Amino acid sequence: MEKKKKSAILVISFGTSYQDTRKKTLDAIEKELKEEFSEYDFRRAYTSPTIIRILKERDGMIVDSVKEALEQLWRDGYRVVLAQSTHVIHGFEYDRMMEVLNQYQEKFEQLVYGEALLTEEEDYQEAVRILGRELENYRRRGTDLIFLGHGTEHIANASYSRLQEKFWQEGYLDCLVGTVEASELAEQVEVLVKKRHSHRVVLVPFLVVAGEHVCRDIAGEQENSWKSRFLRNGYQVECVLKGLGEYKGIRQMYIRHAREAEKNY
């Protein structure tokens, strides 16, 4: 695209207060989007007010909300904006982001957005194949890989069941899907592991960032963490402390979504 008008790419994430994992995940996604869309100026926004506040108070790091970012882009003279979300599913955070973007549709000459990671059927298939390749070394007889998403009371929680179906359709019968919140999937996953007569589980975050949920709810030492539950039941447990943003293939999926959005100009 010729840069006839001031144009910007706005990368929108939930955010994280964990600096190390941010560099490996959100910053890595932003870097590749920035390089891929070098004809655009780059901006970022986070959707979590709590994360924005913590970063400001603790680190002196200023990150705009989506509304603040769009207002600043307008004041700076941008009239073409390509917004790309790093959200995983179309949950509450995604809906709130879309409410703000829709409020600004008429203000900009062109404001388009790239979809969340799991949107179309091909997204589920691609994500499963990427993770299947990346985690091949963990797979062995008597072992199940358990992918743990965030979970939500939103209807979009069905995305995790859809992801489970896709793993099985692709032949990954040892790959199971659960969530850390808002789900009865924990007991279902435990039943599946027991039925498969596995003795070892590998817990894998299905979260863009390996932040608080990974450290506390998945790999934490407290009684109700996924790790503790399986250890109590006599399983060997290994935790993969790696967010989705650390996988090159997943980052490329966000780039693909942004390219698809760009076609809407």
Phi, psi and omega in degrees: 000130177287140183271067181284326178240155179299121183232148182221150169255128181248112180265122187247123180231162171297317180105169176204148176263001179269107188297316184298313181287332177299317180298323183279340188242280184299316179296324180292318177297314180299318181299315182289325175293320179298319180289319181293324181248056186293342179281353178256149168281151188255138172219157177231158173211149174246150180264347182268112177299326180295314178297316179302317181293315181300315181297322180292312184287321185274318188247352185068022181264122183261120175235131180285152164285172180298316179298314180298319181296317180292320177299317180293320177300318179295314179298327181278001174092012178280137179237350178237120182230129173251110181262130178235120178276147171254014177294156184272316182229175179271065182265201183298318180297319179295318180299317180296321177299316182294326177302316180291314179302319181294328178295336184255004182303318184282340184285320180268153176293321177217122176223106180239162183221145175270147187286166174295168185305308182256100181233298181263167180304320182295334178294316179298315181297316181294316180299317179298315181293321178299310183291326176300317178292313185297328187252017182304324184292343180273346186275130176198170181301134178083009182239138172242139174263124182247113180269125187243111176272184183286309185091148183201155174280352179294153178301337180294353176301338177298342178302327182287324175293322178295321177296319177301314180300321182291321175304313182291321178298327180275003176093007180266074184288344180266007179254118183243154184237130175225184177221159181271344180222162168049047182202149172266010186294336183304309181293323179297318180295318179298321178296317180297317179298318180295318180296328182277357179058036178280154178241355183222138176234145175244118182268122186237122178294130168255059182227142182300320184245137175270074185253228187299317182297323179290312183292328185259302190278333181261301187256008183290164181271351182293161190301325188261011178288159178299321179300312182295321180300315182286324177298319179300327182270011172088013180270150165284137184230131173235138181246130175265106184270066186220125178278161180301329181295349179274352180265124182305316182299321179293318178299323179293332177296320177295322178296318178299317180296322178293320177296321178295322179293323182299332180292348181277359176295000000 
